[in-house]
Amino acid sequence: MRGVKHARRVYARYSSDRQSEASIEDQVEVCRRLIERQGWQLGVVYSDRAISGGSAVRPGYQKLLRDLPGGRFDVVVIEALDRLGRRLSDVAALHDDLAFRGVRLWSASMGELTPLHIGILGTMAQHYLSDLRDKTRRGQLGRVLQGRIAGSNAYGYDVINDADGAGGRRINEAQAEVVRRIFRMYAAGESPRTIARRLNADRVHGPGGRSWQDTTIRGQVERGTGLLNNELYAGLYVWNHCSYVKDPRTGKRAARPNPPEQWESVAVPDLRIVDEVLWLAVKARQQEVGFRMARDDSGNALNRAHRRKYMLSGLLECGVCGGGYTIMGKERYGCAGHRNKGTCANDRTISRQEIEGRVLTALRQSLLAPELFEEFARTFQEEVNRRNKEAVGQRAQVEAELKQVERKIDQIVRAVEDGLYQASMKTRLVELEQEKARLGNVLADTDAPFPISLHPNLPALYRRKVEDLEKLLIDPELAAEAMQAIAALIRRVVLTPRANALGLDAVLLGDLAEILALCADAGPNERRPAVGTAGRQVSVVAGAGFEPATFRL
């Protein structure tokens, strides 16, 4: 094993809420005793608290994987294999990686784990996970059939905490009146966005005490989400609208709507909040709006489930509330907090073309400026010439010293040949031979001057490349790929209303901002763009922390 010998690492994990924080310490203690019995040395302890082993996306586990290639340890110790993970594929993949790197896997209960252990115990761990999921669903189904709520609590209800009514609900009259108000407003023709704004203006708290959003109200009909789609308000509890599958790569759950024949429905008339007439009026308007939204002017069906992703999608931020700037029809960006919730005073919008144009203009004027490349070429050539000059001088000095040593050696040799030998000559000759060898090594390690001369037409070639890139950015077929490459260098763009003028100030943050900042500071005599144009001002966030450079567009 390369690196530190006998360095053992411990991994511990617990996932159930019924387990205590001490579970990690208990596992580590069991592993520590095994390490002591083997005469090993305990190294780093990796742990994950209250995280399921059904996914490999765990901070402690991922840290273990990152440290593995460094050769820092030769044994990983665990209490039992199911602590390492519940999915056979994850455990088997880790075992293969450990074996490839010469790292052994030990269990406190079974000793060193072999491929046979991995196959049998890994299968049992995965079966436990599947069996636990089935038992959980069976328990939820039993509660549903008894008229009790199997999931989380809905707005408009309180949970009954007494032993006899465990899983039951009772109507919260204050919240129930808000529910009726929302249904009446929607049935009267008001949009979910308008309803949310009015509720927030009236300081009516939404679910969990949060502000209302239009998505909280409208939800998704096919998944039964959103306040307007909750059948519980009509006195009918519907369970199993969706199945939730965990993505093994990210560990996040993905909802998949189930067909209606898999739904479970139970009448709960005592939990009804909205009367039948109002409920049906809302359903009728949802169908009407849904048909209008899903058709064009000619009545043809549209697929509006996926909006087009533009260069700055998801990167624009409101400088007033910190929320996102999103597309709001006709390719204009606006503050989502102002539009959807009415909680932000920033009502300024900006066209997609304008904000993308500011970024691209800054790119052309700074990063892609041909004169900047000419400055680079000149500076580069000067630096190459300076280093070559230094190398020539250093090499000449070493060669001169070497010739002088060789002359002294020749003088001693000639003196010995002439019969003038003295005992001290032997010592001196050894010293000179050592100095000759040293200077020879220095000369061998000294780079010979290598003349580099940039082609005189290189700035013109660069200028043509810039023109080609500009053509690429306006090519409808190729621009998307080019813009994605640019967007990857952007952390976010903060949009703030101008104090005494119309429009928005834009500040760019991220790798591209740092590059543009360096270009803007390229030389003391370089001309700056005029006030109000892209790249006018470069500002770096104060302090020596991790805040990125900013570039004003």
C-alpha positions as CSV (number, residue, x, y, z in Angstrom):
1,M,0.0,0.0,0.0
2,R,1.4,3.4,-1.0
3,G,1.4,6.3,1.5
4,V,0.5,5.8,5.1
5,K,0.6,2.2,6.2
6,H,-2.0,0.7,8.5
7,A,-4.3,3.8,8.0
8,R,-7.8,2.5,8.5
9,R,-10.9,4.6,7.7
10,V,-14.4,4.0,9.3
11,Y,-17.7,4.7,7.7
12,A,-20.9,5.0,9.8
13,R,-24.5,5.9,8.9
14,Y,-28.0,5.9,10.2
15,S,-31.2,6.8,8.4
16,S,-34.3,6.2,10.6
17,D,-35.8,9.0,12.6
18,R,-36.2,6.4,15.4
19,Q,-32.5,6.1,15.7
20,S,-30.6,8.5,17.9
21,E,-27.5,10.6,17.2
22,A,-25.6,8.2,19.4
23,S,-26.0,5.5,16.6
24,I,-23.0,7.0,14.8
25,E,-20.9,7.0,17.9
26,D,-21.9,3.4,18.7
27,Q,-20.9,2.2,15.3
28,V,-17.6,4.0,15.5
29,E,-16.9,2.4,18.9
30,V,-17.5,-1.1,17.5
31,C,-15.2,-0.4,14.6
32,R,-12.5,1.2,16.8
33,R,-12.4,-2.0,18.9
34,L,-11.9,-4.1,15.8
35,I,-9.1,-1.8,14.7
36,E,-7.4,-2.1,18.1
37,R,-7.6,-5.9,18.1
38,Q,-6.0,-6.0,14.7
39,G,-3.2,-3.7,15.8
40,W,-4.2,-1.1,13.2
41,Q,-4.3,2.7,13.4
42,L,-7.6,4.6,13.2
43,G,-7.7,7.3,10.6
44,V,-10.6,9.5,9.4
45,V,-14.2,8.7,10.3
46,Y,-16.8,9.3,7.5
47,S,-20.4,9.5,8.6
48,D,-23.9,10.3,7.4
49,R,-26.6,11.2,9.9
50,A,-30.3,10.6,9.1
51,I,-29.7,9.8,5.4
52,S,-31.1,6.8,3.7
53,G,-28.8,4.2,2.3
54,G,-31.0,3.9,-0.8
55,S,-28.9,6.5,-2.6
56,A,-25.2,7.0,-3.0
57,V,-25.6,10.8,-2.8
58,R,-24.5,11.1,0.8
59,P,-21.8,13.7,1.8
60,G,-19.8,11.3,4.0
61,Y,-20.0,8.5,1.5
62,Q,-19.0,10.8,-1.4
63,K,-16.0,12.1,0.7
64,L,-14.9,8.5,1.1
65,L,-15.0,7.9,-2.7
66,R,-13.1,11.2,-3.3
67,D,-10.3,10.2,-0.9
68,L,-10.0,6.7,-2.3
69,P,-7.7,7.4,-5.3
70,G,-5.2,9.2,-3.1
71,G,-3.8,6.0,-1.6
72,R,-4.4,7.4,1.9
73,F,-5.7,4.2,3.5
74,D,-5.6,0.5,2.9
75,V,-8.7,-0.8,4.9
76,V,-12.3,0.5,5.2
77,V,-14.1,-0.7,8.4
78,I,-17.9,-0.7,8.8
79,E,-20.2,-2.1,11.4
80,A,-22.3,-4.0,8.9
81,L,-22.6,-3.9,5.1
82,D,-26.1,-2.3,5.2
83,R,-24.5,0.8,6.8
84,L,-22.5,1.2,3.6
85,G,-25.6,1.2,1.4
86,R,-28.9,-0.5,0.7
87,R,-28.5,-0.8,-3.1
88,L,-26.6,-3.8,-4.4
89,S,-25.2,-2.0,-7.4
90,D,-23.7,0.8,-5.2
91,V,-22.1,-1.6,-2.7
92,A,-20.8,-3.9,-5.5
93,A,-19.4,-1.0,-7.4
94,L,-17.6,0.3,-4.3
95,H,-16.2,-3.2,-3.5
96,D,-14.8,-3.4,-7.1
97,D,-13.2,0.0,-6.8
98,L,-11.7,-0.9,-3.4
99,A,-10.3,-4.2,-4.8
100,F,-8.8,-2.4,-7.8
101,R,-6.9,0.0,-5.5
102,G,-5.8,-2.7,-3.1
103,V,-8.0,-1.5,-0.3
104,R,-9.8,-4.2,1.8
105,L,-13.3,-3.9,3.3
106,W,-13.9,-5.2,6.8
107,S,-17.1,-5.6,8.8
108,A,-17.0,-5.6,12.6
109,S,-19.4,-8.5,12.7
110,M,-18.0,-10.7,9.8
111,G,-14.4,-9.7,9.3
112,E,-13.0,-9.2,5.8
113,L,-15.8,-9.1,3.2
114,T,-15.4,-11.1,0.1
115,P,-17.3,-10.9,-3.2
116,L,-19.5,-13.7,-1.9
117,H,-20.4,-11.6,1.1
118,I,-21.1,-8.6,-1.1
119,G,-23.5,-10.6,-3.3
120,I,-25.5,-12.2,-0.5
121,L,-25.5,-9.4,2.0
122,G,-26.0,-6.7,-0.7
123,T,-29.0,-8.6,-2.0
124,M,-30.5,-8.8,1.5
125,A,-30.0,-5.1,2.1
126,Q,-31.7,-4.2,-1.1
127,H,-34.6,-6.6,-0.4
128,Y,-35.0,-5.0,3.0
129,L,-35.4,-1.6,1.3
130,S,-38.0,-3.0,-1.1
131,D,-39.8,-4.8,1.7
132,L,-39.8,-1.6,3.8
133,R,-41.3,0.4,1.0
134,D,-44.1,-2.2,0.5
135,K,-44.9,-2.3,4.2
136,T,-45.0,1.5,4.3
137,R,-47.5,1.6,1.4
138,R,-49.6,-1.2,3.0
139,G,-49.8,0.8,6.2
140,Q,-50.7,3.9,4.4
141,L,-53.5,2.1,2.5
142,G,-54.9,0.8,5.8
143,R,-55.1,4.3,7.1
144,V,-56.8,5.6,3.9
145,L,-59.4,2.9,4.1
146,Q,-60.2,4.0,7.6
147,G,-60.8,7.5,6.4
148,R,-57.5,8.8,7.8
149,I,-54.9,10.9,6.1
150,A,-51.8,8.9,5.0
151,G,-49.7,11.9,3.9
152,S,-48.8,15.3,5.1
153,N,-51.4,17.8,6.4
154,A,-53.2,20.1,4.0
155,Y,-53.9,23.8,4.4
156,G,-57.3,24.2,6.0
157,Y,-57.0,21.4,8.5
158,D,-55.4,20.6,11.9
159,V,-54.0,17.3,12.9
160,I,-55.8,15.4,15.6
161,N,-53.1,14.4,18.1
162,D,-55.1,12.3,20.6
163,A,-54.4,8.5,20.6
164,D,-57.9,7.5,19.3
165,G,-57.8,10.0,16.4
166,A,-54.2,9.4,15.3
167,G,-54.0,10.3,11.6
168,G,-57.3,12.2,11.7
169,R,-57.9,15.8,10.7
170,R,-60.3,18.6,11.8
171,I,-61.2,21.7,9.8
172,N,-59.3,24.9,10.7
173,E,-62.1,27.5,10.3
174,A,-59.8,30.5,9.7
175,Q,-57.9,28.7,7.0
176,A,-61.0,27.1,5.6
177,E,-62.4,30.6,5.0
178,V,-59.3,31.5,3.0
179,V,-59.8,28.3,0.9
180,R,-63.4,29.3,0.1
181,R,-62.2,32.8,-0.8
182,I,-59.7,31.4,-3.2
183,F,-62.2,29.2,-4.8
184,R,-64.7,32.0,-5.2
185,M,-62.1,34.4,-6.7
186,Y,-61.0,31.8,-9.2
187,A,-64.6,30.8,-10.2
188,A,-65.3,34.6,-10.7
189,G,-62.5,34.8,-13.3
190,E,-59.4,35.9,-11.4
191,S,-56.1,34.2,-12.2
192,P,-54.0,32.3,-9.6
193,R,-51.4,35.0,-9.9
194,T,-53.9,37.8,-9.1
195,I,-55.3,35.8,-6.2
196,A,-51.8,35.2,-4.7
197,R,-50.9,38.9,-5.0
198,R,-54.2,40.0,-3.3
199,L,-53.7,37.5,-0.4
200,N,-50.2,38.7,0.1
201,A,-51.3,42.3,0.0
202,D,-53.9,41.5,2.7
203,R,-51.1,39.8,4.8
204,V,-52.8,36.4,4.7
205,H,-50.2,33.7,5.4
206,G,-50.1,30.7,3.1
207,P,-49.2,27.1,3.9
208,G,-46.4,26.9,6.4
209,G,-46.7,30.6,7.1
210,R,-45.1,31.4,3.7
211,S,-46.2,33.9,1.1
212,W,-48.7,32.8,-1.5
213,Q,-47.6,31.9,-5.0
214,D,-49.6,31.2,-8.1
215,T,-48.2,27.7,-8.3
216,T,-49.4,27.0,-4.7
217,I,-52.9,27.7,-5.9
218,R,-53.1,26.2,-9.4
219,G,-50.7,23.2,-9.0
220,Q,-50.9,20.4,-11.5
221,V,-54.3,18.8,-12.2
222,E,-52.9,15.4,-13.3
223,R,-50.9,15.1,-10.1
224,G,-53.6,16.4,-7.8
225,T,-51.3,19.1,-6.5
226,G,-52.3,22.7,-5.8
227,L,-55.0,24.1,-3.6
228,L,-57.6,24.1,-6.4
229,N,-57.1,20.4,-7.1
230,N,-57.3,19.0,-3.6
231,E,-60.4,16.8,-3.6
232,L,-60.3,16.8,0.2
233,Y,-62.0,20.3,0.1
234,A,-64.9,18.6,-1.6
235,G,-65.1,15.8,1.0
236,L,-63.3,13.1,-0.9
237,Y,-59.9,11.8,0.1
238,V,-57.9,10.5,-3.0
239,W,-54.7,8.7,-2.3
240,N,-52.0,7.4,-4.7
241,H,-52.2,10.1,-7.3
242,C,-48.5,9.7,-7.9
243,S,-45.6,7.3,-7.3
244,Y,-42.3,8.6,-6.2
245,V,-39.1,7.1,-7.6
246,K,-35.7,8.0,-6.4
247,D,-33.1,8.9,-9.0
248,P,-30.1,6.7,-8.2
249,R,-27.7,9.4,-9.6
250,T,-29.0,12.4,-7.6
251,G,-30.9,10.8,-4.7
252,K,-33.9,13.1,-5.5
253,R,-37.4,11.8,-5.8
254,A,-39.2,12.1,-9.1
255,A,-43.1,12.1,-9.2
256,R,-44.8,9.9,-11.7
257,P,-48.6,10.2,-12.1
258,N,-50.5,7.0,-11.6
259,P,-53.4,6.0,-13.9
260,P,-56.8,6.7,-12.3
261,E,-57.5,3.0,-11.8
262,Q,-54.7,2.9,-9.2
263,W,-56.2,5.7,-7.1
264,E,-57.8,5.0,-3.8
265,S,-60.8,7.2,-2.9
266,V,-62.7,7.4,0.4
267,A,-65.6,9.8,1.2
268,V,-64.9,12.1,4.2
269,P,-67.9,14.4,4.3
270,D,-67.0,15.9,7.7
271,L,-63.8,17.4,6.1
272,R,-65.7,19.1,3.3
273,I,-64.9,22.9,3.0
274,V,-66.1,23.8,-0.5
275,D,-69.7,23.1,-1.5
276,E,-70.5,21.1,-4.6
277,V,-71.7,24.1,-6.7
278,L,-68.5,26.1,-6.1
279,W,-66.3,23.0,-6.6
280,L,-67.9,22.2,-10.0
281,A,-67.6,25.9,-11.1
282,V,-63.9,25.8,-10.4
283,K,-63.5,22.5,-12.3
284,A,-65.4,23.9,-15.3
285,R,-63.2,27.0,-15.4
286,Q,-60.0,24.9,-15.2
287,Q,-61.1,22.9,-18.2
288,E,-61.9,26.1,-20.2
289,V,-58.6,27.8,-19.3
290,G,-56.7,24.6,-19.9
291,F,-58.1,24.2,-23.4
292,R,-57.4,27.9,-24.2
293,M,-53.8,27.7,-22.9
294,A,-53.1,24.5,-24.9
295,R,-54.3,25.8,-28.3
296,D,-53.0,28.4,-30.7
297,D,-55.2,31.0,-32.5
298,S,-56.3,28.4,-35.0
299,G,-57.2,25.9,-32.3
300,N,-54.2,23.7,-32.9
301,A,-52.8,21.9,-29.9
302,L,-49.5,23.2,-28.4
303,N,-47.0,21.6,-26.2
304,R,-46.3,24.3,-23.6
305,A,-45.0,22.0,-21.0
306,H,-41.4,22.9,-21.8
307,R,-40.4,26.5,-22.3
308,R,-37.6,27.4,-24.5
309,K,-34.3,27.7,-22.6
310,Y,-32.4,30.9,-23.4
311,M,-28.8,31.8,-22.8
312,L,-29.5,33.5,-19.4
313,S,-32.4,31.3,-18.3
314,G,-32.1,30.7,-14.5
315,L,-29.2,33.1,-14.2
316,L,-31.0,36.4,-13.7
317,E,-31.6,37.7,-10.2
318,C,-33.6,40.6,-8.8
319,G,-31.4,43.0,-7.0
320,V,-34.3,44.1,-4.7
321,C,-35.7,40.8,-3.4
322,G,-33.1,38.3,-4.5
323,G,-35.7,36.3,-6.4
324,G,-35.4,35.1,-10.0
325,Y,-36.1,37.1,-13.1
326,T,-38.2,34.9,-15.4
327,I,-39.7,35.1,-18.9
328,M,-43.1,36.8,-18.8
329,G,-44.5,36.7,-22.3
330,K,-43.1,38.4,-25.5
331,E,-39.6,37.4,-24.4
332,R,-39.4,39.9,-21.6
333,Y,-37.8,39.1,-18.2
334,G,-39.4,40.4,-15.0
335,C,-39.1,39.8,-11.2
336,A,-41.0,36.6,-10.3
337,G,-41.6,37.9,-6.7
338,H,-43.4,41.0,-8.1
339,R,-45.4,39.2,-10.7
340,N,-46.4,36.0,-8.9
341,K,-46.6,37.0,-5.3
342,G,-46.7,40.8,-5.2
343,T,-44.1,40.8,-2.5
344,C,-41.4,42.8,-4.4
345,A,-41.7,46.4,-5.5
346,N,-39.5,45.9,-8.6
347,D,-41.8,46.2,-11.6
348,R,-39.1,46.8,-14.2
349,T,-38.8,44.4,-17.0
350,I,-36.2,43.9,-19.7
351,S,-36.3,42.2,-23.1
352,R,-34.3,39.0,-23.6
353,Q,-32.6,40.6,-26.6
354,E,-31.4,43.6,-24.5
355,I,-29.9,41.7,-21.6
356,E,-28.3,39.1,-23.9
357,G,-27.0,41.9,-26.0
358,R,-25.3,43.6,-23.0
359,V,-23.5,40.4,-22.2
360,L,-22.4,39.8,-25.8
361,T,-21.4,43.4,-26.3
362,A,-19.2,43.2,-23.2
363,L,-17.7,40.1,-24.7
364,R,-16.9,41.7,-28.0
365,Q,-15.6,45.0,-26.6
366,S,-13.4,43.4,-23.9
367,L,-12.6,39.7,-24.3
368,L,-12.8,39.6,-28.1
369,A,-11.3,43.0,-28.9
370,P,-8.6,42.6,-31.6
371,E,-6.5,45.5,-30.1
372,L,-6.4,43.5,-26.8
373,F,-4.9,40.5,-28.7
374,E,-2.4,42.8,-30.3
375,E,-1.4,44.0,-26.9
376,F,-1.1,40.4,-25.7
377,A,1.0,39.5,-28.7
378,R,3.4,42.4,-28.1
379,T,3.7,41.7,-24.4
380,F,4.2,38.0,-25.0
381,Q,7.0,38.7,-27.5
382,E,8.7,41.1,-25.1
383,E,8.5,38.5,-22.3
384,V,9.9,35.8,-24.5
385,N,12.8,38.0,-25.6
386,R,13.5,39.0,-22.0
387,R,13.7,35.4,-20.8
388,N,15.8,34.4,-23.8
389,K,18.2,37.2,-22.9
390,E,18.4,36.1,-19.3
391,A,19.0,32.5,-20.5
392,V,21.8,33.5,-22.8
393,G,23.5,35.5,-20.0
394,Q,23.2,32.6,-17.5
395,R,24.4,30.1,-19.9
396,A,27.4,32.2,-21.0
397,Q,28.4,32.7,-17.3
398,V,28.3,28.9,-16.6
399,E,30.2,28.1,-19.7
400,A,32.9,30.7,-18.7
401,E,33.2,29.2,-15.3
402,L,33.4,25.7,-16.7
403,K,36.2,26.7,-19.1
404,Q,38.2,28.3,-16.2
405,V,37.9,25.0,-14.2
406,E,39.0,23.0,-17.2
407,R,42.1,25.2,-17.6
408,K,43.1,24.7,-14.0
409,I,42.7,20.9,-14.4
410,D,44.9,21.0,-17.5
411,Q,47.6,23.1,-15.6
412,I,47.8,20.5,-12.8
413,V,48.0,17.6,-15.3
414,R,50.8,19.4,-17.2
415,A,52.7,20.0,-13.9
416,V,52.5,16.4,-13.0
417,E,53.8,15.4,-16.4
418,D,56.7,17.8,-15.9
419,G,57.7,16.1,-12.6
420,L,56.4,18.9,-10.3
421,Y,54.0,16.6,-8.5
422,Q,53.0,17.6,-4.9
423,A,50.7,15.6,-2.6
424,S,48.3,18.6,-2.3
425,M,47.7,18.4,-6.1
426,K,45.7,15.3,-5.7
427,T,43.2,16.9,-3.3
428,R,43.0,20.0,-5.5
429,L,42.4,17.9,-8.6
430,V,39.5,16.0,-6.9
431,E,37.9,19.4,-6.0
432,L,38.2,20.7,-9.5
433,E,36.8,17.5,-11.0
434,Q,33.8,17.8,-8.7
435,E,33.3,21.5,-9.6
436,K,33.5,20.5,-13.3
437,A,30.8,17.9,-12.9
438,R,28.6,20.3,-11.0
439,L,28.9,23.0,-13.7
440,G,28.3,20.4,-16.4
441,N,25.0,19.4,-14.6
442,V,24.0,23.1,-14.3
443,L,24.7,23.6,-18.0
444,A,22.7,20.6,-18.9
445,D,19.7,21.8,-16.8
446,T,19.9,25.4,-18.3
447,D,17.5,25.7,-21.2
448,A,19.2,26.8,-24.4
449,P,17.7,30.0,-25.9
450,F,14.8,29.1,-28.1
451,P,13.8,32.0,-30.3
452,I,10.0,32.5,-30.6
453,S,8.6,34.9,-33.1
454,L,4.9,35.3,-33.5
455,H,3.7,35.5,-37.1
456,P,3.2,39.1,-38.1
457,N,-0.3,38.3,-39.5
458,L,-1.5,36.7,-36.3
459,P,-3.5,39.7,-35.1
460,A,-5.3,39.8,-38.5
461,L,-6.0,36.1,-38.2
462,Y,-7.4,36.6,-34.7
463,R,-9.6,39.5,-36.0
464,R,-11.1,37.1,-38.6
465,K,-11.7,34.5,-35.8
466,V,-13.6,37.2,-33.8
467,E,-15.7,38.0,-36.9
468,D,-16.4,34.3,-37.3
469,L,-17.5,34.0,-33.7
470,E,-19.8,37.0,-34.0
471,K,-21.4,35.3,-37.1
472,L,-21.8,32.1,-35.0
473,L,-23.7,34.0,-32.3
474,I,-26.3,35.3,-34.7
475,D,-26.6,32.0,-36.7
476,P,-30.0,30.6,-35.6
477,E,-28.8,27.0,-36.0
478,L,-25.4,27.4,-34.1
479,A,-26.0,30.2,-31.7
480,A,-27.6,28.0,-29.0
481,E,-24.5,25.9,-28.6
482,A,-22.2,29.0,-28.5
483,M,-24.5,30.8,-26.0
484,Q,-24.5,27.7,-23.7
485,A,-20.7,27.8,-23.6
486,I,-20.9,31.5,-22.6
487,A,-23.6,30.9,-20.0
488,A,-21.4,28.2,-18.4
489,L,-19.0,31.0,-17.3
490,I,-21.8,33.0,-15.7
491,R,-22.8,32.6,-12.0
492,R,-25.6,35.1,-12.1
493,V,-26.6,38.5,-13.4
494,V,-28.2,40.9,-10.8
495,L,-30.8,43.3,-12.2
496,T,-31.5,46.4,-10.1
497,P,-33.8,49.4,-11.0
498,R,-31.9,52.6,-11.8
499,A,-32.5,55.2,-9.0
500,N,-33.3,58.2,-11.1
501,A,-33.9,56.8,-14.6
502,L,-35.8,54.1,-16.4
503,G,-34.3,50.7,-17.1
504,L,-32.2,48.3,-15.1
505,D,-28.6,48.2,-14.0
506,A,-27.0,44.8,-14.6
507,V,-24.0,43.4,-12.8
508,L,-22.4,40.1,-14.0
509,L,-20.9,37.7,-11.5
510,G,-18.9,34.5,-12.3
511,D,-15.8,33.4,-14.2
512,L,-16.8,35.5,-17.2
513,A,-16.9,38.6,-15.0
514,E,-13.4,37.9,-13.8
515,I,-12.1,37.5,-17.4
516,L,-13.8,40.7,-18.5
517,A,-12.4,42.5,-15.4
518,L,-8.9,41.4,-16.3
519,C,-9.4,42.6,-19.9
520,A,-10.8,45.9,-18.7
521,D,-7.6,46.4,-16.7
522,A,-5.3,45.2,-19.5
523,G,-3.4,48.4,-19.8
524,P,-3.2,51.9,-18.3
525,N,-3.6,53.7,-21.7
526,E,-6.5,51.6,-23.0
527,R,-9.6,53.5,-23.8
528,R,-12.7,52.7,-21.7
529,P,-16.2,52.5,-23.1
530,A,-18.4,55.6,-22.6
531,V,-20.7,56.0,-19.5
532,G,-23.7,53.8,-19.7
533,T,-22.2,51.3,-22.2
534,A,-21.3,47.7,-21.6
535,G,-18.1,47.2,-19.5
536,R,-18.1,50.8,-18.2
537,Q,-17.2,49.9,-14.7
538,V,-15.4,46.9,-13.1
539,S,-16.0,46.4,-9.4
540,V,-14.6,43.7,-7.2
541,V,-16.4,42.7,-4.0
542,A,-14.5,44.0,-1.0
543,G,-12.7,41.5,1.3
544,A,-10.5,38.5,0.8
545,G,-13.3,36.0,0.9
546,F,-14.8,33.8,-1.8
547,E,-17.1,36.5,-3.4
548,P,-16.4,36.6,-7.2
549,A,-15.5,39.6,-9.2
550,T,-18.3,41.6,-10.7
551,F,-18.6,43.3,-14.0
552,R,-21.2,46.0,-14.7
553,L,-23.0,45.6,-18.1
